[in-house]
Amino acid sequence: MNEIVKVERLVKSFHGAPVLRGIDLSMTQGEALAIIGRSGSGKSTFLRCLNGLEFVDSGEIHIAGHALDRKPAKLRELRKDVGIVFQSYNLFPHLTVLQNVALAPRITKGVPKNEILELAREMLDKVGLLGRIDALPDQLSGGQQQRVAIARALAMQPKVMLFDEVTSALDPELTGEVLAIIKKLAADGMTMLLVTHEMEFARDVASRTVYLHEGRVHEDGPSRDLFSAPKTPELRSFLAGGRRSEAPVL
């Protein structure tokens, strides 16, 4: 299998307070990796570092054929291949669903208009929203808006997808519809890293799970093994806390 993500000795602090304390992690193409941990363990910060949204203090990141670089031109190239979806949808309220999805590939990749619209429809069909292409964001439920955000990221045809607590703002019913889309993407072989508080989802869908604790990789292994037989008291305590969608971990 081809290694598509390699992180070495990653260190990140905010105002002198360490958040990531030497992360080493690698992934192969087609792998679905869940990142779990308590609030403040560095999960979302780690994900944002992978897409260049946070600059690291030291360490190296190689992802989707790119070495992370602060230069704007290099970051633009990286973000063509590394998509990210946040817990907030960040849709343009004055654009239709179809226009929201088509905008990024038109601007960043110069895809011809007819190809853009065909691609956008294909991605909306993938997330089950082909019938809402003319709707505005405020005419959609929260779950539908998040699915549009996923379709928008997919329209860039990324090599790696990052999901940062994408269900934390949704009620349980809407959470289910968004997780169903991510599950299908994983089954189709999309390479993805998911920061999630959905323990059952991580166990059943992610091929591998990483438990971050105090800014370090504390446990790393096949999801079924990690959840059924945690090796450290810290992970046992975390899992015994019964983290559920009603009590999200940020």
C-alpha positions in Angstrom: 0.0 0.0 0.0 1.2 3.5 -0.8 1.9 5.8 2.2 -0.1 9.0 1.6 0.3 10.7 5.0 3.5 10.9 7.1 3.9 13.1 10.1 7.1 13.2 12.1 7.9 14.9 15.4 5.1 17.4 15.1 5.1 20.1 17.8 2.6 22.9 18.1 2.0 25.4 20.9 -0.3 28.3 21.5 1.0 31.3 23.4 3.7 29.1 24.9 1.3 26.4 26.0 2.2 23.0 24.3 -0.7 21.3 22.4 1.0 18.8 20.2 4.1 17.3 21.8 5.8 15.3 19.1 3.2 13.5 17.0 4.4 10.6 14.7 1.8 9.1 12.4 1.5 7.6 9.0 -1.4 6.4 6.8 -1.7 4.4 3.7 -3.9 5.2 0.7 -7.5 4.1 1.2 -7.3 4.0 5.0 -10.0 5.5 7.2 -8.5 6.7 10.4 -10.4 8.0 13.4 -8.8 10.3 16.0 -10.4 10.3 19.4 -9.5 11.9 22.8 -10.5 14.2 25.5 -11.1 17.9 25.1 -7.7 19.6 24.9 -5.9 16.6 23.7 -5.0 18.3 20.4 -7.3 16.5 17.9 -8.6 19.4 16.0 -5.3 21.3 16.1 -3.6 18.2 14.6 -6.2 18.1 11.7 -5.8 21.8 11.0 -2.0 21.4 10.9 -2.4 18.8 8.1 -4.2 21.3 5.9 -1.9 24.2 6.7 -4.6 26.1 8.7 -2.2 26.1 11.6 1.5 26.4 11.2 3.6 24.0 13.3 6.5 24.9 15.6 8.6 22.0 14.4 8.3 18.7 12.7 7.4 17.5 9.2 4.2 16.8 7.4 4.0 15.0 4.0 0.5 14.6 2.7 -1.0 13.6 -0.7 2.4 14.2 -2.3 3.0 17.6 -0.7 5.5 18.7 1.9 3.8 21.2 4.1 5.1 24.7 3.3 4.1 28.2 4.5 4.3 29.7 1.1 0.8 30.7 -0.1 1.3 29.1 -3.6 2.4 25.8 -2.0 -0.6 25.9 0.4 -3.0 26.4 -2.5 -1.6 23.4 -4.3 -1.9 21.3 -1.1 -5.5 22.3 -0.5 -6.4 21.1 -4.0 -5.6 17.6 -2.9 -6.5 17.7 0.8 -10.1 18.6 1.6 -11.5 19.5 5.0 -15.0 19.7 6.4 -15.7 21.5 9.7 -18.5 21.3 12.2 -19.8 24.6 10.9 -21.0 24.4 7.3 -19.6 27.7 6.0 -21.9 27.7 3.0 -22.5 31.0 1.0 -26.0 32.0 2.0 -26.7 33.8 -1.3 -25.7 30.9 -3.5 -27.8 27.8 -4.4 -26.7 24.4 -3.3 -25.3 23.7 -6.9 -23.5 27.0 -6.9 -21.9 26.4 -3.5 -20.5 23.0 -4.7 -19.4 24.3 -8.1 -17.6 27.4 -6.9 -14.3 26.0 -5.6 -13.3 23.9 -8.6 -14.2 26.7 -11.0 -12.0 29.2 -9.1 -9.1 27.0 -8.1 -8.8 24.5 -11.0 -10.3 26.4 -13.9 -12.7 23.5 -14.8 -14.9 24.4 -17.8 -18.4 25.4 -16.7 -20.2 22.5 -18.2 -17.8 20.1 -16.6 -18.1 21.9 -13.2 -21.9 21.6 -13.2 -21.8 17.9 -14.2 -19.2 17.3 -11.4 -21.3 19.2 -8.8 -24.4 17.3 -9.7 -22.4 14.0 -9.4 -21.2 15.0 -5.9 -24.6 16.1 -4.8 -26.0 12.8 -6.0 -23.4 11.0 -3.9 -24.6 12.7 -0.7 -28.3 12.3 -1.6 -29.1 15.9 -2.4 -29.5 16.0 -6.2 -33.1 17.0 -5.7 -32.2 20.2 -3.8 -29.7 21.8 -6.2 -31.7 25.0 -6.5 -32.3 25.5 -2.8 -30.6 28.1 -0.7 -28.7 27.0 2.4 -31.3 28.4 4.8 -33.9 26.2 3.2 -32.1 23.1 4.3 -31.8 21.3 7.6 -28.5 21.3 9.4 -27.8 17.7 8.3 -28.5 18.7 4.6 -26.2 21.7 4.9 -23.4 19.5 6.2 -23.9 17.1 3.4 -23.6 20.0 0.9 -20.3 21.0 2.7 -19.1 17.4 2.1 -20.1 17.5 -1.5 -18.3 20.8 -1.9 -15.1 19.3 -0.5 -15.5 16.2 -2.7 -16.0 18.4 -5.8 -12.3 19.3 -5.5 -11.6 15.5 -6.0 -9.1 15.4 -3.1 -6.7 12.6 -2.4 -7.3 12.9 1.3 -10.4 14.1 3.2 -10.3 15.6 6.8 -13.5 15.6 8.9 -13.3 17.8 12.0 -16.2 16.9 14.4 -18.7 17.3 11.5 -21.7 16.1 13.6 -21.1 17.9 16.8 -23.6 20.7 16.0 -26.3 18.2 14.9 -29.1 16.4 16.7 -29.0 12.6 16.8 -31.3 12.1 13.8 -29.3 14.5 11.6 -26.0 13.1 12.9 -27.1 9.7 11.5 -27.7 10.9 8.0 -24.2 12.6 7.8 -22.4 9.6 9.3 -24.1 7.4 6.7 -22.5 9.5 3.9 -19.1 9.3 5.5 -19.5 5.5 6.0 -20.2 5.1 2.3 -17.2 7.2 1.4 -15.0 5.0 3.6 -16.5 1.9 2.0 -15.7 3.3 -1.4 -12.0 3.6 -0.4 -11.7 7.3 0.3 -8.6 8.1 2.3 -9.8 10.0 5.4 -9.0 11.2 8.9 -11.9 11.8 11.2 -11.8 13.7 14.5 -14.9 12.3 16.1 -16.7 11.9 19.4 -18.9 9.1 17.9 -17.2 6.1 19.4 -19.4 3.4 17.8 -18.9 5.0 14.4 -15.1 5.1 14.9 -15.1 1.4 16.0 -17.3 0.2 13.1 -16.3 2.4 10.2 -12.6 3.4 10.7 -10.1 0.8 9.9 -7.8 2.3 12.5 -8.2 4.5 15.5 -5.6 6.8 17.2 -6.2 8.0 20.8 -4.5 11.3 21.5 -3.7 12.1 25.1 -2.0 15.2 26.3 -0.8 16.0 22.8 0.7 12.6 22.1 -0.3 9.4 20.3 -1.2 7.3 23.3 -2.6 4.3 21.5 -2.8 3.4 17.8 -4.2 0.3 16.3 -7.0 -1.5 14.4 -10.3 0.0 15.6 -11.9 -3.2 16.8 -8.8 -4.1 18.8 -8.4 -0.7 20.3 -12.0 -0.4 21.5 -12.3 -4.0 22.7 -9.0 -4.2 24.5 -7.5 -0.8 25.4 -4.0 -1.2 26.6 -3.6 1.9 28.9 -5.6 3.0 31.9 -6.1 6.4 30.2 -7.9 5.0 27.2 -9.9 2.6 29.4 -11.1 5.6 31.5 -11.9 7.6 28.4 -14.0 4.8 26.9 -15.7 4.1 30.2 -16.9 7.7 30.2 -19.5 6.7 27.5 -18.7 9.5 25.0 -21.9 9.9 22.9 -23.2 12.4 20.4 -25.3 14.1 23.1 -22.0 15.0 24.9 -19.5 15.9 22.1 -15.8 16.0 22.8 -14.2 19.0 21.1 
